[in-house]
Every structure is written in C-alpha cells, then in structure tokens.
Amino acid sequence: MLANMFEYKLLCIDVRAAFLQSKPLDRLILVKPPKEKRTDNNMVWRLKKPVYGLNDAARAWYMTVKEELILYGCVQMPLDKSVFVYQPNEEFSGFLNVHVDDFLAAGNRDFHEKVLRRLKEKFQIGTEEYGDFTYVDWNIKQSSVSNNTVTIDQIDYQETKISPVSISSGRRNQPDYELSKLEKTEFQQLLGKLQWITSQSRPDLRYKVLESSMKAAKPRVSDLIN
C-alpha cells in the first residue's frame, strides 16, 4: 500500500548465508567437525558465528540487521517488529520488511542511497529482484507502466505446495478406519499448509479447514476422502 501510495518501485533482496553474517556468538559452543573434514576424532570446533540449527540463530541475525537499520536512521514499527521505516525530517522516504534472509523494500532515491546501498555494502547479497518476484510465498507483481498498480496472489503456493494425501483405493473402502502413522503425519502437514493459506488469501476455506483441524488428533480415512 505504501509503495502504491508513493509510487515507489518494490524490491526483493535475498541475503547470502545470512546467519554467518551475524555478530559473533557471545557464548561458548563446541561442535564436532563434519566427517568430510577428516580431522582427529578428539578434535572439536568452536563456533564463532550462529549457524542454522541453533535455537537463537534467526534471532541473532535479526538483531544484527535491526542494529544496522537503526544506525542508518530507520525506525522500527511498534506493532510489527519486522518493519522499519525511513523518514528523515518526519517525511516518509521508504520502508524495509525483514523476513529471515529476505528483505522487501521500497523507497525514494534518498532511501536507496542512505539505507539500501549501505545495507548491501555491509552484507553479502545473493539476488535482487524488482517489480515481479515471490516473497514469503506471495507472488508480487508491480506494473511496469505505473508503480501504483500492484497485484498479489498465492497461486504458485497453492499449485506447487498443496496436494491431497495419497490413499489407495482399498483404503478408501475403509472410511471408519483410523489413519496410519504416515497418513496421519501427511494429513497434519496438509492441514498446516491449508491453515496458512486460509489466513492469508483464502478465507473462503477457513471453516472447512477448521472443521478438519478438529479431527487432526485422531483422524479417520473418511476425513481424507471427504
């Protein structure tokens, strides 16, 4: 909406190996080297930076980015801690949304020069996409003619990540049987994806998904085929 209002070009930035660009760890963590390193069996490594798998790795990266953005003059929004606004002299000039290693941003020339340029100099950036990209499972497309026209959808997410649980014809004839362990896991995974999509772009499916979720603890074959 802000990009539309001010006719700013939307930009999606992907950060390469984001967690390893966080500030150094403030505690001692020792890990066993990977097998392919072929080190002494009695050797351990001390982690200098948070890595994928640590409980606080994502937070450490977020705090690193937050510190940089505030240093550049951005203000963190009180109701959404992932959004930072740049407004020198109380004049809105741009915003940046942080989702782990993906940034969504838009702003004027001053914002690009004083915030985005410095951010890209500070961190190793993977890809940059303007106007037509996917961000957090949303397809975002901004008109090439006018920056105040933006369309968003989750069609790709629905078509590629949501599919029915496979069940044999023999099982279909056993509607009152409880699901197997594998079927139950796949059913619950499907519900999780459906709950996400209904909270974002398909409110019309919300009641049906909620109804199915109430059966997730002890689902039956009939819950899959209905």
Secondary structure, DSSP 8 states (H G I E B T S, - for coil): -HHHHHT---EEEEETTGGGGS---SS--EE---GGG---TT--EE-SS--TTSTTHHHHHHHHHHHHHHHTTEEE-SS-TTEEEE-GGG---EEEEEETTEEEEEE-HHHIIIIIHHHHHHS-EEEEEESEEEETTEEEEE-SS-TT-EEEE-HHHHHHH-------HHHHT-TTSB--HHHHHHHHHHHHHHHHHHHHT-GGGHHHHHHHHTTTTS-BHHHHH-
